[in-house]
Amino acid sequence: MAALGPALKNLYGQVGIMFGKFHAGEEEGTRTGEHIPVASVSFLPVRAAIRRRDTQFLHATPDLAAALAVADDDGRDVAHPLRLDGDPHMGEALPPPCEAVGLLKDRVGEPFTTRLLSDRRGSRAWKIEGPRGAVALKANNPDDSTTRDKAAEMAQEDDHLARLTDAGALSPGYRVAAGVWEGGRWLAVRWVDGVPVWRAFAPARGPEGDRHSVRPWLRGVARTWAERLARMHTVGWTHADVQPTNTLITSVGTAEVIDYALACGPDNRPRLPYRGALTHTTAPEIAEAILSTTTDTHVQAEPPADIWGLGASLFWCWTGHRPVPYEDDTPREDKLKSIAKAATLPIDDVRPWAFPEFERLIRASLAPAPKDRPSACDLTALLIS
């Protein structure tokens, strides 16, 4: 199955788009060693790219070739569940709850558009945009019985947003509206124009990322990420789900934290038990607590766990390697056991290029003992100085 994507790309990707990038004053050469004139300004060229015919197509994937040879096309749209942001047909297939749209259209104005962004793990998200602005709308998927109760989780996030706003950790305009619909619950928040950290860090993950413009950009991302967490920590809250997909990087290089459903507050109000979030960015103390308690026991996450999540996310997105090594198909319990040991990969061995200051920040954030990690305020001050 790993070869299916490249194979289909070769079958159907006859014409594509090629992007380049040139930086003002930078000397570069072609793959054949020819000199490229120095650019007077930085620019991004875009041109059509036509794939060269591969006479040995599928030669390297004989199992896939054999499967395709006997396959019967039944006409199903197999790409439908994989569509992401930008496909208008996806929004038509799964429209947002009409109860939510009826309230939100007055905010965004008419005419408005709806676009389905994701449909996974029991919840769906749309972008609703009109002449007066845009909002992000989430709703549970009532037909998905394989995941935890997303309707209850959305109600919990709505409660968290209200309390975080009252405490001054979130701006009053972030939460837009929330309510019930025939299938469960929905929640709308301010639209954040940004891309997930993994995608934003792509230029920095290779040797070509070692440029003067990239270093301050990385510092700025880390600093603003720590600032967002510090606002929560200073009022007694922990985000508890710090990971690359829950932070968006804006066009000016600032981090915006989203998704507060699993956050842990300073009191003992009734809530859904917290049992960790994305395994790869789970802190060792959280992993150990999950392993040593029953599945219905709430594990209270504290700010140092967010700092580990921040360090793990920066490590992962910059080096391309998860900080704690294990195979993808390893059972979650065994992954947590590895994480609980807090034995991370040496960053010197996997970094794409040397950046001592950034590496020290990551190492400090991944200290095994929670008390040895810097606070979010400490990180912010360090990155400002």
Buried (B, 14 or more C-beta within 10 A) or exposed (E): EEEEEBBBEBEEEEEEEEEEEBBEEEEBEEEEEEEEEEBEEEEEEEEEEEEEEEEEEBEEBEEBBEEBEEEEEEEEEEEEEEBEEEBEEBBEEBEBBEBBBEBBBEBBEEEBEBBBBBBEEBBBBBBBBBEEBBBBBBBBBEEBEEEEBBBBBBBBBBBBBEBBBEBEBBEEEBBBBBBBBEBBBBBBBBBBEBBBBBBBBEBBBEEBBEEEEBBEBBBBBBBBBBBBBBBBBBBBBBBBBBBBBBBBBBEEBBBBBBBBBBBBBEEEEEBBEBBBBBBBBBBBBBBBBBEEEEEEEBBBBBBBBBBBBBBBBBBBBBBBBBBBEBEEEBEEEEBBBBBBEBEBBEBEEBBBBEBEEBBEBBBBBBBBEBEEBBBBBBBBBBBEE
